[in-house]
């Protein structure tokens, strides 16, 4: 038999082509095989997905450091992690729009009140939410540069710190999506009210991952962590300002929406 991808001659007991690496398909497509192929190709769930998530919580230096040093089979690669994270974020966005949105009282969102009350808050949040995936991507270089400056005992370059940042952000995003689904279905108001706490926990997890990958002494955390957080806040506010500027230019929001409520 011949490989259908490269036409190389294959032995009958081959499962993969030794020349191009293509999988040997002998059976017709069924519902079962279609689902399995989707999971295998997109999520790569041959134990690597769950192993990547669990080890990012307990020993992230092995996941990130392993990929950086050339270990590419044991754990899911950062691009696949990013794809899964963006997919789960898209599902959360769908739940927010179609199910939870009408059950949220935006006048009670204390951290984002405007002169027009809940209507202004709802308008700003709706506009920002449309670009949530893009904003998520913007956080990656900010976190990578912060870890490059303050957690770099291993002398990783910036690209390698970007790998670490992707693993950290996507792991937190994937795990927290379970919480998000439960809260959006059970209590969407609580989910919105605690959004700032969610962001704080995300940043602290990224600090944890950066530290575990650095091998810096614990005593140095007294100055490394505050500087890391300060740098991230500067980047966060920079991204927020650019986002608001873009929304103002496109007319999706106006300056009136930001006048403090009196």
Beta strands, then each sheet from edge to edge (+ up, - down):
end
